[in-house]
């Protein structure tokens, strides 16, 4: 066992969280799941796994992740989403990591899936993120969406062998709903930051997004899944800038 606390924030993830929790067995004796209002069997699955279930309100991604981190037993935090399991190679790598230097952060590679299709190209191909860090030195910013870790100058980035297995979405309908949700959230974030929108962004932005992920990043090599992902990424771009334009106009008329 490693002196690592796994921290997961979730809501209504009964279809995936069991697989994630199972993949963590043998890694640590501290798995914290912060649930913000599940109405399905998520909480029952978490309790049965032996993980610690914490029930708290939702305050946006950044604030909620920081709140969940404070419940951890150890200072080394492995942050995962409920649909992100770890493979055996990653588990073995984590078990043998030297965690003496608090200024180290560890970047982990991802395998993202659309249904059962592993996305090797496009927006989600070659994905990697810093997910293991020491909370004495590193924590999340307080962004409502697209939160990021604040890395002080002394931080050293290191790589870990193995993968996080991310069950991104089940199907096209699931992805469309996710893109709509994040598009609206990001529009609100951009409006608060005073960022502009325009008809050019609304109509040409989506086209550029599709070309970027489907052509330039070779999303077409992922077949039908690659096409759907690129198409819905362009939909996300359209929703984001269209809603931002509405919000900016509303602000000007107040």
C-alpha positions in Angstrom: 0.0 0.0 0.0 1.1 3.6 -0.8 0.5 6.6 1.4 -1.7 8.1 -1.3 -5.3 9.2 -0.9 -7.5 8.7 -3.9 -10.1 11.5 -4.2 -13.1 11.2 -6.4 -16.0 13.7 -6.9 -19.1 12.2 -8.4 -22.9 12.3 -8.9 -25.1 9.5 -10.4 -22.2 7.3 -11.6 -23.6 3.9 -10.8 -22.6 2.5 -14.2 -18.9 3.3 -13.9 -17.8 4.0 -10.3 -17.8 0.3 -9.4 -15.2 -0.4 -12.1 -13.1 2.5 -10.9 -13.1 1.5 -7.2 -12.3 -2.1 -8.1 -9.3 -1.0 -10.1 -7.9 0.8 -7.0 -7.9 -2.2 -4.7 -4.5 -2.9 -3.2 -3.2 0.6 -4.0 -4.1 2.4 -0.8 -6.2 2.3 2.4 -7.8 5.7 1.8 -10.3 6.3 -1.0 -12.5 9.3 -0.6 -15.6 9.7 -2.7 -17.4 13.1 -2.4 -20.9 12.7 -3.6 -23.0 15.8 -4.5 -26.5 14.5 -4.6 -26.7 11.1 -6.3 -30.2 9.7 -6.7 -29.2 6.3 -8.3 -27.2 3.5 -6.6 -23.8 5.3 -6.6 -23.7 5.8 -2.8 -24.6 2.1 -2.2 -21.8 1.0 -4.5 -19.3 3.3 -2.8 -20.2 2.1 0.7 -20.0 -1.6 -0.4 -16.5 -1.0 -1.7 -15.1 0.2 1.6 -14.3 3.7 0.3 -15.2 6.7 2.5 -18.4 8.3 1.3 -18.7 12.1 2.0 -21.9 13.9 1.0 -21.5 17.6 0.2 -23.0 20.2 -2.0 -21.7 21.2 -5.4 -19.8 24.4 -5.7 -18.3 24.1 -9.2 -15.5 21.9 -10.3 -12.5 23.7 -8.7 -14.0 24.5 -5.3 -15.6 21.0 -5.0 -12.4 19.2 -5.8 -10.5 21.3 -3.2 -13.2 20.6 -0.7 -12.9 16.8 -1.4 -9.1 17.0 -1.1 -9.4 18.3 2.5 -11.1 15.0 3.6 -8.0 13.0 2.5 -6.0 11.1 5.1 -2.6 11.5 3.2 -1.0 14.6 1.6 -0.3 12.8 -1.7 -3.5 13.0 -3.7 -4.5 10.9 -6.7 -7.4 12.7 -8.3 -9.8 10.7 -10.5 -13.2 11.1 -11.9 -15.8 8.4 -11.3 -15.4 7.0 -14.8 -11.6 6.8 -14.7 -10.2 3.4 -13.7 -6.5 2.6 -13.5 -4.8 -0.3 -15.3 -2.5 -2.8 -13.7 0.7 -1.2 -15.0 -0.3 2.2 -13.6 -1.2 0.6 -10.2 2.2 -1.1 -10.0 4.0 2.1 -11.0 2.1 4.0 -8.2 3.0 1.3 -5.7 6.7 1.8 -6.3 6.9 5.6 -6.7 9.3 7.5 -4.5 7.2 10.1 -2.8 9.8 11.9 -0.8 9.9 15.2 -2.7 6.8 17.2 -2.1 7.5 19.4 -5.1 7.0 16.5 -7.5 3.8 16.1 -9.5 3.1 13.1 -11.7 1.7 13.2 -15.2 -0.4 10.2 -16.2 -1.4 9.1 -19.7 -5.0 8.4 -20.6 -6.8 6.0 -22.8 -10.2 7.6 -23.6 -13.1 5.5 -24.9 -16.2 6.4 -26.9 -18.4 3.4 -25.9 -16.0 0.5 -26.4 -13.8 2.3 -29.0 -10.4 3.4 -27.8 -9.8 6.9 -29.2 -6.2 6.9 -30.5 -6.4 10.2 -32.4 -8.4 13.4 -32.5 -9.1 15.6 -29.5 -8.7 12.8 -27.0 -5.9 10.9 -28.5 -2.5 11.0 -26.7 -4.3 12.6 -23.7 -2.3 13.1 -20.4 -2.9 15.0 -17.2 -1.2 15.7 -13.9 -3.3 13.7 -11.4 -0.9 12.9 -8.6 0.3 15.8 -6.4 1.1 16.8 -2.8 -1.7 19.0 -1.4 0.9 20.9 0.7 2.3 22.4 -2.5 -0.4 22.0 -5.2 -4.2 22.4 -5.4 -6.9 23.3 -7.8 -7.9 26.8 -8.8 -11.6 27.7 -8.1 -12.9 27.7 -11.7 -16.5 26.6 -12.1 -15.5 24.5 -15.1 -12.2 23.5 -16.8 -10.4 23.7 -13.5 -6.7 23.3 -13.4 -3.9 22.7 -10.9 -1.9 25.7 -9.7 1.7 24.8 -10.0 4.3 26.8 -8.1 7.7 27.5 -9.8 9.6 24.9 -7.8 7.3 22.1 -9.0 8.9 19.2 -11.0 6.8 17.3 -13.5 7.4 13.6 -13.7 5.9 10.8 -15.8 4.4 7.5 -14.6 4.1 4.3 -16.6 0.6 2.9 -17.2 -2.8 4.5 -18.1 -6.0 5.9 -16.7 -8.8 4.1 -18.6 -11.4 6.9 -19.1 -14.9 5.8 -20.2 -15.6 9.2 -21.7 -19.1 8.7 -23.0 -21.4 5.7 -23.8 -22.8 7.0 -27.1 -23.6 10.0 -29.3 -26.5 11.1 -27.1 -24.4 11.0 -24.0 -21.7 13.0 -25.7 -24.1 15.6 -27.1 -25.5 16.2 -23.6 -22.1 16.6 -22.1 -21.0 19.0 -24.8 -24.2 21.1 -24.3 -23.6 21.2 -20.5 -19.9 22.2 -20.8 -20.6 24.7 -23.6 -23.1 26.6 -21.4 -20.9 26.5 -18.4 -17.9 27.8 -20.3 -20.0 30.6 -21.8 -20.9 31.7 -18.3 -17.2 31.5 -17.3 -16.1 33.5 -20.3 -18.8 36.1 -19.7 -17.6 36.6 -16.1 -14.1 37.1 -17.4 -15.2 39.7 -20.0 -14.3 37.7 -23.0 -15.9 38.6 -26.4 -18.0 36.6 -28.9 -19.0 37.4 -32.4 -20.9 35.9 -35.4 -17.5 35.0 -36.8 -16.7 32.9 -33.8 -20.1 31.3 -33.8 -20.0 30.2 -37.4 -16.3 29.8 -38.3 -15.2 28.5 -34.9 -17.1 25.2 -35.2 -15.8 24.6 -38.7 -12.2 25.1 -37.5 -12.8 22.9 -34.5 -14.0 20.0 -36.7 -11.1 20.4 -39.1 -8.6 20.5 -36.2 -9.7 17.3 -34.6 -11.0 15.3 -37.5 -8.3 16.2 -40.1 -5.2 17.8 -38.6 -5.3 15.5 -35.5 -6.3 12.5 -37.6 -9.6 11.8 -35.9 -10.8 10.2 -39.1 -8.5 7.2 -38.2 -10.8 6.4 -35.3 -13.6 5.7 -37.8 -17.2 6.6 -37.0 -16.3 7.4 -33.3 -13.7 9.9 -34.5 -16.3 11.6 -36.8 -18.9 11.8 -34.0 -16.4 13.2 -31.5 -15.1 15.9 -34.0 -18.7 16.8 -35.0 -19.8 17.2 -31.4 -16.7 19.2 -30.5 -17.7 21.6 -33.2 -21.2 21.7 -31.7 -19.7 22.5 -28.3 -17.8 25.4 -29.9 -21.0 26.8 -31.5 -23.0 26.5 -28.2 -20.2 28.2 -26.2 -19.9 31.3 -28.4 -23.6 31.6 -29.2 -24.5 31.6 -25.5 -21.6 33.9 -24.7 -22.9 36.4 -27.3 -26.3 36.3 -25.6 -24.8 36.8 -22.1 -22.7 39.7 -23.3 -25.6 41.4 -24.9 -27.7 41.0 -21.7 -24.9 42.6 -19.7 -24.7 45.6 -22.0 -28.5 46.2 -21.6 -28.5 46.1 -17.8 
